[in-house]
Amino acid sequence: MEQNRLTIMERMEKRLCVVEEVLRELGPVRQLQERLTLLENNIYSTKSMLTFDEACQYLGVSESLLYKLTCSKEIPHFKPRGKMLYFSKAELDAWLSQNPVQTLKQASQDAIDEAQSTPYYKQKRYGKRKN
């Protein structure tokens, strides 16, 4: 009986070693699963047409905001069968890049260029005219 217990303990120890080894191997597997999920989520980067969910992810906006933009026709989209929404990636890129904001350096350079091109005495002045 005593020898039987030792063999049971030895077998359990071997099994425990096997389980620990499998757990050590799972670390890289989890990293691979995370990378695979990231790649699946970013597959839209190679597509020219995006579904609604892909467009939300691509733009980084919530579903409700994208629905609001499509409802008010502020963002270009397609409804081939009247229900499903699709978006052209090129049109989304153009929509994103509209209304650029100038940097301070660009704005000051534009002001300098404008001041140099139009003399002060020829500039329009808004206010009361003195006689």
Beta strands, then each sheet from edge to edge (+ up, - down):
strand 1: 49-51
strand 2: 86-88
sheet 1: 1+ 2-
end
